[in-house]
Amino acid sequence: MSMETLLSRSFDFHFPAVDTAVRVEQQESQIVLRATRATFSPRRKRLFIRHLAAEGFIPDIYLQFSDFDESPGISWRVDSNWLEINSSGLAQGKQAMIRLAASAAVLWVATMAFLLLN
């Protein structure tokens, strides 16, 4: 395993209850947490950071994390620029919508023809 791999890692988490995604980036000497929305309270941020340390995603020194001001090696940002749009999913969605619109049009024409012929 190369040294660069050890120095820079990222993990993605999704919290459906608050409709927020979080990317945890571990760089050389800093942990950056990027959330898509500002839905985490300070208490929930602290608990999440402790959970990350307990599960081994970030160093164990953050198990006793108590405040962002006391720990300069960690920062929490609201930033959704890291999200990537899946082009294949976008194409599949577009194709499904075209099929749905075509089906609805055929059904509408069939219904109108039935009504007008009776």
URKA-V207313 format. One record per residue. N is the residue number from 1. RES is the residue in one letter. OMEGA is omega in radians with two decimals (NA if undefined). Layout:
((N/RES/OMEGA) (N/RES/OMEGA))
//
This chain:
((1/M/-3.09) (2/S/-3.13) (3/M/-3.14) (4/E/3.11) (5/T/3.14) (6/L/-3.04) (7/L/-3.08) (8/S/3.12) (9/R/3.06) (10/S/-3.14) (11/F/-3.14) (12/D/3.12) (13/F/3.11) (14/H/3.13) (15/F/-3.06) (16/P/-3.12) (17/A/3.14) (18/V/3.11) (19/D/-3.10) (20/T/3.00) (21/A/-3.12) (22/V/3.01) (23/R/3.10) (24/V/3.14) (25/E/3.08) (26/Q/3.11) (27/Q/-3.04) (28/E/-3.06) (29/S/-3.07) (30/Q/3.03) (31/I/3.12) (32/V/3.09) (33/L/-3.13) (34/R/3.13) (35/A/-3.14) (36/T/-3.14) (37/R/3.13) (38/A/-3.07) (39/T/-3.10) (40/F/3.03) (41/S/3.09) (42/P/3.13) (43/R/-3.13) (44/R/3.06) (45/K/3.14) (46/R/-3.14) (47/L/3.12) (48/F/3.13) (49/I/3.09) (50/R/3.11) (51/H/3.11) (52/L/3.12) (53/A/-3.13) (54/A/-3.13) (55/E/3.07) (56/G/3.12) (57/F/3.11) (58/I/-3.08) (59/P/-3.10) (60/D/-3.13) (61/I/-3.14) (62/Y/3.06) (63/L/-3.14) (64/Q/-3.10) (65/F/-3.12) (66/S/-3.08) (67/D/3.12) (68/F/-3.14) (69/D/-3.12) (70/E/-3.08) (71/S/-3.11) (72/P/-3.09) (73/G/-3.12) (74/I/3.11) (75/S/-3.13) (76/W/-3.11) (77/R/3.01) (78/V/-3.01) (79/D/3.14) (80/S/-3.13) (81/N/-3.11) (82/W/3.13) (83/L/3.13) (84/E/3.10) (85/I/-3.14) (86/N/-3.05) (87/S/3.13) (88/S/3.08) (89/G/3.10) (90/L/3.13) (91/A/3.11) (92/Q/3.11) (93/G/3.12) (94/K/3.14) (95/Q/3.12) (96/A/3.13) (97/M/3.10) (98/I/3.09) (99/R/3.14) (100/L/3.13) (101/A/3.12) (102/A/3.12) (103/S/3.13) (104/A/3.13) (105/A/3.12) (106/V/3.12) (107/L/3.12) (108/W/3.13) (109/V/3.14) (110/A/3.13) (111/T/3.12) (112/M/3.12) (113/A/3.09) (114/F/-3.13) (115/L/-3.09) (116/L/-3.12) (117/L/3.11) (118/N/NA))
//
